[in-house]
């Protein structure tokens, strides 16, 4: 629902993703370093002997970006470097690709793409649920034809020079995909990092996305950001932001490393102490100096992602039933009968909402709707519970707000009676 805090317009990440819509010219971030904004930013690095493109953006972004870049350079694009294997990096490759253009990616890139294509329907369904209305149509995101890399670099990295400019490609498998890499300009102190740090600088990483994606390793993230810090960059260009200032960058990268390491250590300590996952998600709270923003990743979700990374999907606190394909909601009809009818469950859920306990209300409504899926009263209270949950949220997290917005859309009268 657009009348709640879940609307895209109030989310900083959504604003960054959509910031290229009104862009009419390339932005020069440093001499000969041009930026075209979009769902994922692209960068054109110009030299006397031809140019280097870092990320093609989505298909729609590339069509806009090519025109923006053409206004600042008439040189051919000699190399295209992909910082990871998501559509906002590779989607527009066909727009820039020529027989004389060499596309460079990490050796794992083809595996990442094959993995994504095998689950394409699943991923796109999840992405539309979260990003629908922010990133545009799927047809504007993905290519009409696959462009395979011409050169796959190894784990040790890859270096080349063009027109007096030196480029170093550094593997950072702790990014959003295992094929993630940094483009480092050593003579200028510029690091183009793609989405290694997510869309926001100084934010918790998103170790496991709500759209459904391969989980990311907390330890690999720490190691990859440590690689970036060791470069001592004077300018960091992310998939959405330009971060200047060597001292500031080093301080924020150190805080990010220390914050994620702190959460990792406390989660492992808790697991070894026999503390259950829900308790760890609630109770692990870092000291103020290590608290990052939660507009994209969230601390509690990272606790859960670390738990699953280290010990797998089984949560002993959920008991024996976790081992079988019979959900808790399956006892909804029986509970409704014992309570004296579905309306009694709905009444209790409404009571929870008025107490400011929307999560308890949603648990109760799961049973009510399992017993009577078309209950308009249950749907009304569920809507109130979701809106209360949204109003109580302590962060403007894109995933949380867009998930709640999607749930509210699903409760609209025209959809419920379709």
C-alpha positions in Angstrom: 0.0 0.0 0.0 1.4 3.4 -1.0 -0.3 5.1 2.0 2.0 3.4 4.5 5.6 3.9 5.3 6.3 0.9 3.0 5.9 3.2 0.0 9.0 3.2 -2.3 9.2 7.0 -2.1 10.3 7.0 1.5 13.1 4.5 1.1 16.6 5.8 0.4 17.6 2.7 -1.5 14.6 3.1 -3.8 15.6 6.7 -4.4 19.1 5.8 -5.3 17.9 3.0 -7.7 15.5 5.5 -9.4 18.0 8.4 -9.4 19.0 7.8 -13.0 15.5 8.4 -14.3 16.0 12.2 -14.5 19.7 12.1 -15.3 20.4 13.8 -18.7 24.2 13.7 -18.8 27.1 11.6 -17.5 28.6 12.7 -14.1 32.3 13.1 -13.9 33.4 11.7 -10.6 37.1 12.2 -11.3 39.1 13.2 -14.4 38.1 10.7 -17.1 35.8 8.7 -14.7 32.1 9.1 -15.9 29.0 7.8 -14.1 25.7 6.8 -15.6 23.1 6.1 -12.8 20.5 3.4 -12.9 19.4 0.3 -11.1 23.1 -0.3 -11.0 25.5 2.5 -11.9 27.8 2.1 -14.9 31.2 3.9 -15.2 33.1 4.9 -18.3 36.9 5.3 -17.8 38.3 7.2 -20.7 41.8 6.9 -22.1 43.6 8.1 -25.3 43.6 4.6 -26.7 40.0 3.7 -26.0 37.7 3.4 -23.0 36.9 0.9 -20.2 33.3 0.3 -19.2 32.6 -1.0 -15.7 29.2 -2.7 -15.6 26.7 -2.3 -18.4 23.6 -1.8 -16.1 20.2 -3.2 -16.9 19.1 -3.3 -20.5 17.1 -0.1 -20.1 20.0 1.5 -18.2 22.5 0.6 -20.9 20.3 2.3 -23.6 20.3 5.5 -21.6 24.0 5.1 -20.5 25.3 4.7 -24.0 23.8 8.0 -25.1 25.2 9.7 -21.9 28.7 8.3 -22.4 28.6 9.1 -26.2 28.3 12.8 -25.2 31.6 12.7 -23.3 33.7 10.3 -25.4 33.7 9.1 -29.0 36.3 6.4 -28.3 35.5 2.8 -28.7 34.9 0.7 -25.6 37.9 -1.6 -25.5 37.1 -3.5 -22.3 34.0 -4.1 -20.2 34.4 -5.3 -16.7 31.6 -7.0 -14.7 31.8 -6.5 -10.9 29.3 -9.3 -10.3 26.7 -11.5 -12.0 23.4 -9.7 -11.4 21.2 -8.2 -14.1 22.0 -4.6 -13.0 25.6 -5.4 -14.1 25.2 -7.7 -17.2 21.7 -6.8 -18.4 22.8 -4.2 -21.0 25.9 -6.0 -22.3 24.4 -6.4 -25.7 24.1 -2.6 -26.1 27.8 -2.1 -25.7 29.3 -5.3 -27.1 31.2 -5.2 -30.3 33.7 -7.7 -31.9 36.5 -5.4 -30.6 35.2 -5.2 -27.1 36.6 -7.7 -24.5 34.2 -8.5 -21.7 36.1 -9.5 -18.5 34.6 -11.3 -15.5 35.7 -13.6 -12.7 36.1 -17.4 -13.6 33.0 -18.2 -11.4 30.8 -15.8 -13.4 29.5 -18.5 -15.8 28.6 -20.7 -12.8 26.8 -17.8 -11.1 24.8 -17.1 -14.3 23.9 -20.8 -14.8 22.7 -21.0 -11.1 20.6 -17.9 -11.6 19.1 -19.1 -14.8 18.2 -22.5 -13.3 16.1 -20.6 -10.7 15.1 -17.7 -12.9 11.3 -18.0 -12.3 11.8 -18.3 -8.6 14.2 -15.3 -8.4 12.1 -13.1 -10.7 9.0 -13.8 -8.7 10.8 -12.8 -5.5 12.4 -9.8 -7.1 9.1 -8.5 -8.4 7.5 -8.8 -5.0 10.2 -6.6 -3.4 11.3 -4.4 -6.3 8.1 -4.1 -8.4 7.4 -0.5 -8.9 11.0 0.5 -8.2 13.2 -1.1 -10.9 10.7 -1.2 -13.8 9.6 -4.1 -15.9 11.5 -7.3 -16.0 11.8 -6.8 -19.8 13.8 -3.7 -19.1 16.1 -5.5 -16.7 17.3 -8.6 -18.5 19.0 -9.0 -21.9 17.4 -10.2 -25.1 20.5 -12.3 -25.7 23.2 -13.6 -23.4 26.7 -12.1 -23.9 29.3 -14.4 -22.5 32.6 -13.0 -21.1 35.6 -13.1 -23.4 38.1 -13.3 -20.6 37.7 -15.0 -17.3 40.2 -13.9 -14.7 41.5 -16.2 -12.0 41.4 -15.8 -8.2 44.8 -14.1 -8.2 43.3 -11.2 -10.1 44.1 -9.5 -13.4 46.0 -6.4 -14.4 46.1 -4.4 -17.7 46.9 -1.0 -18.9 45.3 1.2 -21.6 46.2 4.6 -22.8 48.5 5.3 -19.8 45.8 4.2 -17.2 46.5 1.1 -15.1 43.7 -1.2 -14.0 43.8 -4.0 -11.3 40.9 -6.4 -10.9 40.7 -7.9 -7.4 38.4 -10.9 -6.6 36.1 -10.2 -3.6 33.9 -13.3 -3.2 32.2 -11.8 -0.1 30.1 -9.6 -2.4 26.6 -10.2 -3.5 27.8 -13.0 -5.8 30.9 -15.2 -5.6 32.1 -13.7 -8.9 32.3 -10.2 -7.4 35.4 -8.1 -8.0 36.8 -4.7 -7.5 38.2 -2.4 -10.3 41.2 -0.6 -8.7 42.9 2.3 -10.3 46.2 2.4 -8.4 47.6 5.6 -9.8 44.4 7.5 -8.8 43.4 5.8 -5.6 39.9 5.0 -7.0 38.1 1.7 -6.2 35.0 0.8 -8.2 33.4 -1.9 -6.0 30.0 -2.6 -7.5 27.7 -4.0 -4.8 30.4 -5.4 -2.5 29.1 -3.2 0.3 25.5 -3.4 -0.9 23.7 -0.2 -2.2 24.5 1.8 0.9 27.9 2.7 2.5 28.0 2.0 6.3 25.1 -0.4 6.2 24.8 -4.0 7.4 25.3 -6.4 4.5 22.4 -8.4 3.3 23.7 -11.9 3.9 20.5 -13.6 2.8 17.9 -11.8 0.7 14.1 -12.0 1.1 13.7 -12.5 -2.7 15.5 -15.8 -2.4 19.2 -16.0 -3.3 22.3 -18.1 -2.6 23.3 -17.2 1.0 26.5 -15.0 1.4 29.3 -15.7 3.9 29.9 -13.3 6.7 33.5 -14.3 7.0 34.0 -13.9 3.2 32.4 -10.5 3.4 34.8 -9.4 6.1 37.8 -10.7 4.2 36.7 -9.0 1.0 36.1 -5.6 2.7 39.5 -6.0 4.4 41.1 -6.3 0.9 39.4 -3.1 -0.1 40.5 -1.3 3.0 44.2 -2.4 2.4 44.1 -0.5 -0.9 43.6 2.8 1.0 41.3 4.3 -1.6 40.7 8.0 -1.9 37.4 7.5 -3.7 35.1 4.6 -3.6 32.4 4.2 -6.4 29.7 1.7 -5.4 26.8 0.5 -7.4 24.9 3.6 -6.2 27.1 6.1 -4.4 30.3 8.0 -4.7 32.3 8.0 -1.4 35.2 10.5 -1.2 37.9 10.9 1.5 40.7 8.4 2.3 40.4 8.9 6.1 36.6 8.7 6.1 36.6 5.6 3.9 39.1 3.8 6.0 37.2 4.6 9.2 33.9 3.4 7.8 35.3 0.3 6.3 37.0 -0.5 9.6 33.7 0.0 11.4 31.9 -2.2 8.9 34.5 -5.0 9.3 34.4 -4.8 13.1 30.6 -4.6 13.3 30.1 -7.7 11.1 32.9 -9.6 12.9 31.3 -8.7 16.3 27.9 -10.1 15.2 29.6 -13.2 13.8 31.5 -13.8 17.0 28.5 -13.3 19.3 26.3 -15.6 17.1 28.9 -18.4 17.2 29.3 -17.9 21.0 25.6 -18.1 21.4 25.3 -21.2 19.3 28.1 -22.9 21.4 26.3 -21.8 24.6 23.1 -23.6 23.4 21.0 -20.4 23.0 18.2 -20.8 20.5 18.1 -18.8 17.2 15.1 -16.6 18.0 16.7 -15.5 21.3 20.0 -14.7 19.5 18.1 -12.7 16.9 16.4 -10.6 19.6 19.3 -10.3 22.1 22.4 -9.7 20.0 22.9 -5.9 20.1 26.3 -4.4 19.4 27.8 -1.4 21.2 26.8 2.0 19.7 30.1 2.5 17.9 29.6 -0.8 16.0 26.0 -0.2 15.1 25.5 0.2 11.3 22.4 1.4 9.5 19.7 -1.1 8.6 18.2 0.3 5.5 19.3 -2.7 3.4 20.7 -5.5 5.5 19.5 -6.0 9.1 21.4 -7.2 12.2 18.8 -9.8 13.3 18.6 -11.2 9.8 22.4 -11.5 9.6 22.3 -13.5 12.9 19.9 -15.9 11.3 22.0 -16.0 8.1 25.2 -16.8 10.1 23.3 -19.5 12.0 22.3 -21.1 8.7 25.7 -20.7 7.2 27.4 -22.5 10.0 24.8 -25.1 11.0 22.3 -25.5 8.1 18.6 -25.2 7.9 17.5 -27.2 11.0 16.5 -25.0 14.0 16.3 -27.3 17.1 14.2 -24.8 18.9 11.3 -25.5 16.5 11.4 -29.2 17.5 10.6 -32.4 15.7 8.0 -31.0 13.4 10.8 -29.0 11.7 11.9 -32.2 10.1 8.7 -32.8 8.2 6.6 -31.1 5.5 3.6 -30.5 7.8 3.3 -26.8 8.6 2.1 -25.4 11.9 -0.9 -23.9 10.1 -2.1 -27.4 9.4 -3.7 -27.5 12.9 -5.6 -24.2 12.3 -9.0 -25.9 11.8 -8.5 -27.9 14.9 -7.5 -24.9 17.0 -10.5 -22.9 15.6 -12.8 -25.7 16.7 -11.3 -25.9 20.2 -11.5 -22.1 20.5 -15.2 -22.1 19.6 -14.9 -20.9 16.0 -12.6 -18.9 13.7 -14.1 -15.7 15.0 -12.6 -16.3 18.4 -9.1 -16.6 16.9 -9.8 -13.3 15.0 -10.9 -11.6 18.2 -7.7 -12.6 19.9 -5.7 -11.4 17.0 -7.5 -8.1 17.0 -6.7 -7.9 20.8 -3.0 -8.4 20.0 -3.1 -5.6 17.4 -4.6 -3.2 19.9 -1.9 -4.2 22.4 0.7 -3.2 19.9 1.7 -6.9 19.3 1.3 -7.3 15.6 3.6 -10.4 15.2 1.5 -12.3 17.7 -1.6 -11.2 15.8 -0.1 -12.5 12.5 0.7 -15.9 14.2 -2.9 -16.2 15.3 -4.3 -15.1 12.0 -2.2 -17.8 10.3 -4.3 -20.4 12.1 -7.6 -18.5 11.4 -6.9 -18.3 7.7 -5.8 -21.9 7.6 -9.3 -22.8 8.9 -11.2 -20.2 6.8 -9.1 -18.9 3.9 -11.8 -16.5 2.6 -12.6 -14.9 5.9 -13.0 -11.1 5.3 -12.8 -10.5 9.0 -9.4 -12.2 9.3 -8.1 -10.4 6.2 -9.2 -7.0 7.7 -7.4 -7.7 11.0 -4.4 -9.0 9.1 -4.3 -5.7 7.2 -4.4 -3.8 10.6 -1.6 -6.0 12.0 0.6 -5.4 9.0 0.1 -1.7 9.1 0.8 -1.7 12.9 4.0 -3.7 12.2 5.0 -1.2 9.6 4.4 1.7 12.0 6.4 0.1 14.7 9.4 -0.8 12.5 12.6 0.9 13.9 14.4 1.1 10.5 13.5 2.1 7.0 14.7 -1.2 5.7 13.8 -1.6 2.0 13.2 -5.4 2.2 11.1 -5.2 5.3 9.0 -2.3 4.1 8.5 -3.7 0.6 7.6 -7.1 1.9 4.9 -5.6 4.1 3.7 -3.5 1.2 3.4 -6.6 -1.0 1.4 -8.4 1.8 -0.9 -5.4 2.0 -1.4 -5.4 -1.8 -2.5 -9.0 -1.5 -5.3 -8.1 0.9 -6.9 -5.6 -1.5 -10.6 -6.4 -2.0 -10.3 -6.7 -5.8 -7.5 -9.3 -5.4 -9.2 -11.2 -2.6 -12.4 -11.7 -4.7 -10.7 -12.4 -8.0 
